[in-house]
């Protein structure tokens, strides 16, 4: 199927990108090859393939959470321009 030059121009307009005619020709060809390859992959029978989030097994490399003492609240709030005795005070973002 591929892509037409008009389709690439429309997408570039939506993305607010400007290309020269030569760049449009090159992008049309390159993006068309990508679409053709994806269509080729879509022809594969994947009925017995289990869906996965990652192509390789991954392991959590983070350390476990441990409860530890933190900074004293008054010391932390001392750096805030506006605060009450418990929290930072910030301006409302979504109205009153």
N, C-alpha and C positions, 0 to 999 in steps of 0.2 A: 504494500500500500504506500508507504513512504509519506512524505509531506510535500505540499506544494509551496511555492515561493509566497503565494498569498497568505497561507496559514502562518508561515514564519514571520511575515511582515505584520500580521495581526497580533501575534504573540509579542513581538518586539514593541509594537505600539502600546499594548496593555502593560508591558513592563517598563515603558518609557525609555526604551533603548533606541539609539539611532545607529544604523549601519549603512555603510556604503553599498552600492550595488554588488561589488565584488564580495564583500563580507556576507551579504545576504545569500549569494549563490553558494558560497562555501558552507555557511550554516545550514542552508536547505539540504545540501548533500549530506553533511555530517549528521544532522538530526534525523534525516530520513534513514540513514544506516542504523542509527540507534533504535528507531521505531521498528524497522524491519527485524532487527535482532530480538527485540522484545516479543514480537509476534512469533518468531521462530521458537522462542522459549515457551510461549503459551501453547504450542502444539504438543509439548511433552506430556506424557501421562504421569500425573502426580497423585493418583488416587491412593496409593499405598505409602506415600511419603508423609511423615508426621510433621506438622508445622513447627517451626522453631523461631526463636527470637534472634539467635545468633548462628552464624554458619559453623562456629567451632564452640566446644565446651569452654565455659569461662568459670572462674572461681572468684569468690569475693576476696579481695586483697585488703579490705579494711580491717582494722583492729576491732575487737568487740567493744561495745559501749561499757564504760565503767563510771560509776558515780564517784566524783571527786569534788573536793571543795572548790568553790568558785570565788571570784572577787567579792568583797563586801559591797552591798547594794549602794550605800552612800558614797563609796569611792567611785563606783561606775557612774552614778548619777551626777557626780561633781563635774563631769565633762559635758553634760547636756546643757544646752542653752535654756531649755524650759523643761521643768519636771515637777511632779508632786513628790511625795515621799516614797512612791512605789514604782512609777513608770515615767518614761519619756513622754512629753506632751508635744504633739505635732499638729499642724493645721488640718482641719477637715478637708478631705479631697473630694468627696461626693456630695457636698452640700451640707446643710444644717442638720 
